Amino acid sequence: MGNIEQARGQRARRLWALWAILALAGLPLLATAQSGRHASRPRIAPSRPPMDANDAEAPNMRERPTLGRRGDSAPSPAPAAPPPATNDEDLITIQATLVTIPVVVSDDYNRYLPFLKKSEFSLTEDNTPQEITFFTSEQVPFHVALVLDVSRSAYLSIDDMRDAANAFIDHIRPDDSVSVFTFSDKIRQLCPFTSNQGELRRAVAQAKIEGGTRLYDAAYQILEGHLAPIEGRKAMILLTDGEDTTSRRYKPRDILDRVVESDTLVYTAEYPAATPGQAQPPIQFPFPLPFPIPGRRPRRGPMFPVADPPQAGRSTSRQEPSVLGLEETFLRDIAAISGGTHNRFTDPGAARAIFKSIAEDLRHVYVLGYYPTRGLDQPGYRRVRVRVRRPEARVRARPGYVVTEQMARRNAPATTPAPTNARD
């Protein structure tokens, strides 16, 4: 009996051990089953409107704006089928381009007239009155490209040009920005846009006479590459004798067209050029010569006779004549069409007063803006005239602007079907 009971106890212990092993083995399976039930639970996502089979490649409807009356339910997306034919009266024309005109107003003594109101201005385009919708007269900072001619024809005036450039630098303020450029047969930026007067004067001192004259190339490249990307009040001041000898890419008409298309004021300071009979500056060799060059006796006359010597009272300027018929020369043209001024310097002492006036012009320009009544979808030249209702006021503004073919295409009216509502 004892052996039988002992055998039964061992069997019971084995059964309990077996049940424990089975229970431990079943726990992971139970956890997996529970997690499976959680993973299979559906995730709530925002419902999307049903899409027709023909709309498989249509853009996402959430990115397409819809039009409707306030309070209407959101319309269901229409299938990508050709829109029904609409009448002309069912089209909405979208066209809005603001034209801005900088205006300088001064009195008989060339003093700036402040505190003018928008109601005192009137503006016409091609003799058609326009509504002035934008007006500002605040003192704002400016960006100016100060450009010096360092070609060999300007060597007699280079010192005066440096003095004039420094006179302008004296009148800039901490929030203004000026960059110094020079041009000969090379176009250089001696100083980036900055308000640091010391840095600007050091850049002006680096202006050295060299080579030919690429006036047109320099003017275009500075307008396009350095001033066009700048927003706000901006101008280019050209200190030059006005002659061009080595420009390869651009002609006077190119620069004038670019000025007309831009909102950049151009001020030209014309200095006398060296005549062919005058002594030229010595050529600077890149290295010292190992021996001195003996002096030579000057000739009694020119090597070749001059066919047409200059006469008294006759202009000896070799500038490009006017291509617009507005003024006498290119320098006068570019200043006139931009709303700037042209100054001819024969007295170096007058430079300081003139450049102070230029700084005041830039800082106190009124800006008028309007939407042309005839739109901007027709290419051509538009003549603009600004008047001020004060007898002492002298107005200086650009005489017009050009709508190019590209601009006309860009501003062509875009027609879209008028919005319709399902309730109508």
C-alpha positions as CSV (number, residue, x, y, z in Angstrom):
1,M,0.0,0.0,0.0
2,G,2.8,2.4,0.8
3,N,4.3,1.9,-2.6
4,I,0.9,2.5,-4.3
5,E,0.4,5.8,-2.5
6,Q,3.9,6.9,-3.2
7,A,3.3,6.2,-6.9
8,R,0.1,8.2,-6.9
9,G,1.8,11.2,-5.2
10,Q,4.6,11.2,-7.8
11,R,1.9,11.1,-10.6
12,A,0.0,14.0,-9.1
13,R,3.2,16.1,-8.9
14,R,4.0,15.3,-12.5
15,L,0.5,16.4,-13.6
16,W,0.8,19.7,-11.7
17,A,4.3,20.3,-13.3
18,L,2.8,19.6,-16.7
19,W,-0.1,22.0,-16.1
20,A,2.4,24.7,-15.0
21,I,4.5,24.3,-18.1
22,L,1.4,24.5,-20.3
23,A,0.2,27.6,-18.5
24,L,3.5,29.4,-18.9
25,A,3.7,28.5,-22.6
26,G,0.2,29.8,-23.2
27,L,0.8,33.3,-21.8
28,P,2.7,34.8,-24.9
29,L,0.0,33.4,-27.2
30,L,-2.7,35.1,-25.2
31,A,-0.8,38.4,-25.3
32,T,-0.4,38.1,-29.0
33,A,-4.0,37.5,-29.5
34,Q,-5.0,40.5,-27.4
35,S,-2.5,42.8,-29.3
36,G,-3.9,41.5,-32.6
37,R,-7.3,42.5,-31.6
38,H,-6.1,46.1,-30.8
39,A,-4.1,46.4,-34.1
40,S,-7.1,45.3,-36.2
41,R,-9.2,48.1,-34.7
42,P,-10.0,50.6,-37.6
43,R,-8.4,54.1,-37.5
44,I,-10.7,57.0,-37.9
45,A,-9.6,59.3,-40.8
46,P,-11.3,62.3,-42.3
47,S,-13.6,61.2,-45.1
48,R,-12.9,62.4,-48.6
49,P,-15.6,63.2,-51.1
50,P,-16.3,60.4,-53.6
51,M,-14.3,60.8,-56.8
52,D,-15.7,59.9,-60.2
53,A,-13.7,57.4,-62.2
54,N,-12.9,60.1,-64.7
55,D,-11.2,62.1,-62.0
56,A,-8.4,59.7,-61.2
57,E,-5.8,62.2,-62.3
58,A,-7.5,65.3,-61.1
59,P,-5.6,67.5,-58.6
60,N,-6.4,67.3,-54.9
61,M,-9.7,69.1,-54.4
62,R,-8.5,70.6,-51.1
63,E,-6.0,72.7,-53.0
64,R,-8.5,74.1,-55.4
65,P,-10.4,77.2,-54.2
66,T,-14.1,77.3,-54.7
67,L,-16.4,80.3,-55.0
68,G,-19.9,80.5,-53.6
69,R,-22.2,82.7,-51.6
70,R,-21.7,83.0,-47.9
71,G,-23.8,80.4,-46.0
72,D,-24.0,77.9,-48.9
73,S,-22.9,74.4,-48.3
74,A,-19.6,73.4,-49.8
75,P,-20.2,72.3,-53.4
76,S,-19.3,68.8,-54.4
77,P,-16.3,68.6,-56.7
78,A,-17.2,68.7,-60.4
79,P,-15.9,66.0,-62.7
80,A,-13.0,66.8,-65.0
81,A,-15.3,67.3,-68.0
82,P,-15.0,70.2,-70.5
83,P,-16.7,73.2,-69.0
84,P,-19.9,74.3,-70.7
85,A,-19.7,77.2,-73.2
86,T,-20.2,80.5,-71.5
87,N,-21.2,83.9,-72.8
88,D,-18.9,86.9,-72.6
89,E,-20.9,88.4,-69.8
90,D,-20.1,85.3,-67.7
91,L,-16.4,86.0,-67.7
92,I,-14.4,87.7,-64.9
93,T,-11.4,89.8,-66.1
94,I,-8.5,89.7,-63.7
95,Q,-6.0,92.5,-64.4
96,A,-4.3,94.8,-61.8
97,T,-0.9,96.3,-62.1
98,L,0.2,99.4,-60.2
99,V,2.4,102.0,-61.9
100,T,4.6,104.0,-59.5
101,I,6.1,107.4,-60.5
102,P,8.8,109.1,-58.3
103,V,8.3,112.9,-58.2
104,V,10.5,115.7,-56.9
105,V,8.8,119.0,-56.1
106,S,10.8,122.1,-55.4
107,D,10.4,125.8,-55.4
108,D,12.0,128.5,-57.6
109,Y,15.2,128.3,-55.4
110,N,15.5,124.5,-55.9
111,R,14.4,123.9,-52.3
112,Y,12.3,120.8,-51.6
113,L,8.6,121.5,-50.9
114,P,7.6,119.3,-48.0
115,F,4.2,118.3,-46.5
116,L,2.3,118.2,-49.8
117,K,-0.9,116.2,-49.8
118,K,-2.2,113.7,-52.3
119,S,-5.1,116.0,-53.1
120,E,-2.7,118.6,-54.4
121,F,-1.4,116.3,-57.1
122,S,-3.0,115.4,-60.4
123,L,-1.7,112.9,-62.9
124,T,-2.5,112.0,-66.5
125,E,-1.4,109.2,-68.8
126,D,-1.7,110.1,-72.5
127,N,-3.8,113.1,-71.5
128,T,-6.3,110.8,-69.7
129,P,-6.7,111.6,-66.0
130,Q,-5.7,108.8,-63.6
131,E,-6.8,108.2,-60.0
132,I,-3.8,108.3,-57.6
133,T,-4.3,105.2,-55.4
134,F,-0.9,105.2,-53.8
135,F,0.9,108.1,-52.2
136,T,3.9,108.5,-49.9
137,S,6.0,111.4,-48.9
138,E,8.0,110.0,-46.0
139,Q,11.8,110.3,-45.7
140,V,13.1,106.9,-46.6
141,P,16.6,105.5,-47.0
142,F,18.1,105.1,-50.5
143,H,20.5,102.9,-52.4
144,V,22.9,104.7,-54.7
145,A,25.4,103.4,-57.2
146,L,28.2,106.0,-57.4
147,V,29.9,105.4,-60.8
148,L,33.2,107.1,-61.7
149,D,34.7,107.3,-65.2
150,V,38.4,106.3,-65.0
151,S,39.1,106.1,-68.7
152,R,42.1,107.9,-70.2
153,S,39.8,110.6,-71.6
154,A,38.7,111.6,-68.1
155,Y,42.2,112.0,-66.6
156,L,41.9,115.8,-66.4
157,S,38.8,115.5,-64.3
158,I,39.5,112.5,-62.1
159,D,40.5,114.6,-59.1
160,D,37.3,116.7,-59.4
161,M,35.2,113.5,-59.7
162,R,36.8,112.1,-56.5
163,D,36.0,115.4,-54.7
164,A,32.4,115.3,-55.9
165,A,31.9,111.7,-54.9
166,N,33.2,112.5,-51.4
167,A,30.9,115.5,-51.2
168,F,27.9,113.2,-51.8
169,I,29.2,110.6,-49.3
170,D,29.3,113.5,-46.7
171,H,25.5,113.7,-46.9
172,I,24.5,110.1,-46.6
173,R,22.8,108.9,-43.4
174,P,23.3,105.7,-41.4
175,D,20.3,104.0,-43.0
176,D,21.4,104.9,-46.6
177,S,23.5,102.5,-48.7
178,V,26.1,103.5,-51.4
179,S,28.3,101.4,-53.6
180,V,31.3,102.7,-55.6
181,F,31.9,101.6,-59.1
182,T,34.5,102.6,-61.7
183,F,34.6,101.9,-65.4
184,S,37.2,102.1,-68.2
185,D,37.6,99.1,-70.5
186,K,36.9,97.2,-67.2
187,I,33.9,97.5,-64.9
188,R,34.8,97.2,-61.2
189,Q,32.8,97.4,-58.0
190,L,35.2,98.9,-55.5
191,C,32.9,98.8,-52.5
192,P,29.6,96.9,-51.8
193,F,26.6,98.7,-50.7
194,T,27.3,100.2,-47.3
195,S,26.7,103.3,-45.1
196,N,30.3,103.3,-43.8
197,Q,31.7,106.7,-45.0
198,G,35.3,105.7,-44.3
199,E,35.0,102.6,-46.4
200,L,33.3,104.6,-49.2
201,R,36.1,107.2,-49.2
202,R,38.8,104.6,-49.3
203,A,37.0,103.1,-52.3
204,V,36.8,106.5,-54.1
205,A,40.6,106.9,-53.5
206,Q,41.2,103.7,-55.4
207,A,39.8,105.1,-58.6
208,K,42.7,105.2,-61.0
209,I,42.9,106.1,-64.7
210,E,43.2,103.2,-67.0
211,G,42.2,102.1,-70.5
212,G,39.2,102.9,-72.7
213,T,35.6,103.8,-72.0
214,R,32.7,101.3,-71.7
215,L,30.1,103.8,-70.5
216,Y,27.1,102.0,-72.0
217,D,28.2,98.5,-70.9
218,A,28.8,99.8,-67.4
219,A,25.5,101.7,-67.1
220,Y,23.5,98.7,-68.2
221,Q,25.3,96.1,-66.1
222,I,25.0,98.2,-63.0
223,L,21.3,98.9,-63.6
224,E,20.5,95.3,-64.3
225,G,22.8,93.4,-62.0
226,H,23.1,95.6,-58.9
227,L,20.1,98.0,-58.8
228,A,17.3,96.0,-60.3
229,P,17.1,93.5,-57.4
230,I,16.8,96.2,-54.8
231,E,13.4,97.3,-53.5
232,G,12.8,100.9,-52.5
233,R,14.3,104.2,-53.4
234,K,17.4,103.8,-55.6
235,A,19.5,105.8,-58.0
236,M,22.6,105.8,-60.1
237,I,25.0,108.8,-60.2
238,L,27.2,108.9,-63.3
239,L,30.4,111.0,-63.1
240,T,31.8,111.0,-66.6
241,D,32.7,113.0,-69.7
242,G,30.0,111.1,-71.6
243,E,32.2,109.5,-74.2
244,D,32.1,105.8,-75.1
245,T,34.9,104.1,-77.0
246,T,34.9,100.4,-76.2
247,S,31.4,99.2,-75.3
248,R,30.8,95.8,-76.9
249,R,27.3,94.6,-75.8
250,Y,25.0,97.6,-75.3
251,K,24.0,100.7,-77.2
252,P,22.5,104.0,-75.8
253,R,19.0,102.8,-76.7
254,D,19.4,99.7,-74.6
255,I,20.3,101.7,-71.5
256,L,17.5,104.2,-72.1
257,D,14.9,101.4,-72.5
258,R,16.2,99.7,-69.3
259,V,15.9,103.0,-67.4
260,V,12.3,103.5,-68.7
261,E,11.3,100.0,-67.5
262,S,12.9,100.5,-64.1
263,D,12.1,102.8,-61.2
264,T,15.7,104.0,-60.9
265,L,16.6,107.7,-60.8
266,V,19.7,108.6,-62.8
267,Y,21.8,111.7,-62.1
268,T,24.5,112.6,-64.6
269,A,27.5,114.8,-63.7
270,E,29.3,115.7,-67.0
271,Y,33.0,116.7,-66.8
272,P,35.1,118.0,-69.6
273,A,37.0,115.4,-71.7
274,A,40.6,115.6,-72.7
275,T,40.9,116.8,-76.4
276,P,43.2,114.9,-78.8
277,G,45.7,117.7,-78.7
278,Q,46.1,117.7,-74.9
279,A,48.9,115.8,-73.2
280,Q,47.9,112.3,-72.0
281,P,48.8,110.7,-68.7
282,P,51.9,108.5,-68.7
283,I,51.4,104.8,-69.2
284,Q,52.0,102.9,-66.0
285,F,54.2,99.9,-66.6
286,P,53.6,96.9,-64.4
287,F,57.3,96.8,-63.6
288,P,60.1,99.4,-63.4
289,L,62.3,99.8,-66.5
290,P,66.0,98.9,-66.0
291,F,67.1,102.1,-67.7
292,P,65.8,105.7,-67.8
293,I,64.0,106.9,-70.9
294,P,65.7,110.1,-72.3
295,G,63.6,113.1,-72.8
296,R,62.5,114.2,-76.3
297,R,62.1,117.6,-77.7
298,P,58.4,118.4,-78.3
299,R,57.3,118.7,-81.8
300,R,56.3,122.1,-83.2
301,G,53.0,120.7,-84.4
302,P,51.0,117.6,-84.7
303,M,52.3,114.7,-86.7
304,F,49.2,114.8,-89.0
305,P,47.3,117.9,-89.7
306,V,43.9,118.3,-88.1
307,A,41.2,118.3,-90.8
308,D,38.6,120.3,-88.8
309,P,40.1,122.1,-85.8
310,P,37.6,123.2,-83.1
311,Q,36.2,126.7,-83.5
312,A,35.3,129.2,-80.9
313,G,31.7,128.7,-79.6
314,R,31.5,125.2,-81.1
315,S,31.0,122.2,-78.8
316,T,33.9,119.8,-78.8
317,S,32.0,117.0,-77.1
318,R,32.3,113.6,-78.7
319,Q,29.2,112.2,-76.9
320,E,26.6,110.1,-78.5
321,P,23.8,112.4,-79.7
322,S,20.3,112.1,-78.4
323,V,18.5,108.9,-79.6
324,L,15.1,110.0,-78.2
325,G,15.0,113.5,-79.4
326,L,14.3,114.7,-75.9
327,E,17.7,116.3,-75.2
328,E,21.0,117.0,-76.8
329,T,23.1,114.1,-75.7
330,F,22.8,110.6,-74.1
331,L,23.7,111.9,-70.6
332,R,20.9,114.4,-70.8
333,D,18.5,111.8,-72.2
334,I,19.1,109.2,-69.4
335,A,18.6,111.8,-66.7
336,A,15.5,113.3,-68.2
337,I,13.6,110.1,-68.8
338,S,14.3,108.8,-65.3
339,G,13.3,112.0,-63.4
340,G,16.9,112.8,-62.4
341,T,19.0,115.8,-63.3
342,H,21.9,116.5,-65.6
343,N,24.7,118.8,-64.4
344,R,27.7,120.0,-66.3
345,F,30.7,120.8,-64.2
346,T,33.1,123.5,-65.2
347,D,33.5,124.9,-61.7
348,P,34.7,122.2,-59.2
349,G,33.5,124.4,-56.3
350,A,29.9,123.9,-57.4
351,A,30.0,120.1,-56.9
352,R,29.4,120.1,-53.1
353,A,26.1,122.2,-53.4
354,I,24.9,120.1,-56.3
355,F,25.5,116.7,-54.7
356,K,23.9,117.9,-51.4
357,S,20.8,118.8,-53.5
358,I,20.9,115.3,-55.1
359,A,21.0,113.7,-51.7
360,E,18.0,115.7,-50.6
361,D,16.2,114.8,-53.9
362,L,16.7,111.1,-53.2
363,R,15.5,111.4,-49.6
364,H,12.4,113.5,-50.2
365,V,10.9,112.1,-53.4
366,Y,7.2,111.8,-53.5
367,V,5.9,108.5,-54.9
368,L,2.6,108.4,-56.8
369,G,0.9,105.1,-57.8
370,Y,-2.0,104.4,-60.1
371,Y,-3.7,101.7,-62.0
372,P,-3.8,102.7,-65.7
373,T,-7.4,102.9,-67.0
374,R,-6.4,101.3,-70.3
375,G,-4.5,98.5,-68.6
376,L,-1.0,97.3,-69.5
377,D,-1.8,94.7,-72.1
378,Q,-1.0,96.9,-75.1
379,P,2.7,97.5,-75.8
380,G,4.0,101.0,-76.5
381,Y,5.2,104.2,-74.8
382,R,2.9,105.9,-72.3
383,R,3.3,109.6,-71.6
384,V,2.8,110.7,-68.0
385,R,2.4,114.2,-66.7
386,V,2.3,115.2,-63.0
387,R,1.0,118.6,-61.8
388,V,0.9,120.2,-58.4
389,R,-1.7,122.8,-57.5
390,R,0.7,125.4,-56.1
391,P,2.0,128.3,-58.2
392,E,5.6,128.1,-56.7
393,A,5.9,124.3,-57.3
394,R,8.4,123.0,-59.8
395,V,7.7,119.3,-60.6
396,R,10.3,116.9,-61.9
397,A,9.2,113.4,-62.8
398,R,9.9,110.9,-65.5
399,P,7.9,111.8,-68.7
400,G,6.6,108.3,-69.3
401,Y,7.3,104.6,-69.4
402,V,7.3,101.8,-71.9
403,V,5.1,98.7,-71.9
404,T,7.2,96.1,-73.6
405,E,5.8,93.1,-75.6
406,Q,6.8,90.8,-72.7
407,M,5.1,93.1,-70.2
408,A,2.0,93.2,-72.3
409,R,1.7,89.4,-72.6
410,R,2.3,89.1,-68.8
411,N,-0.5,91.6,-68.1
412,A,-3.0,90.3,-70.7
413,P,-6.4,90.0,-69.1
414,A,-7.0,86.5,-67.8
415,T,-10.6,85.4,-68.3
416,T,-12.3,82.8,-66.0
417,P,-15.9,81.6,-66.0
418,A,-18.1,83.4,-63.6
419,P,-19.0,81.4,-60.5
420,T,-22.4,79.7,-60.6
421,N,-24.4,78.3,-57.8
422,A,-26.4,75.1,-57.8
423,R,-29.4,77.0,-56.4
424,D,-29.5,79.5,-59.3
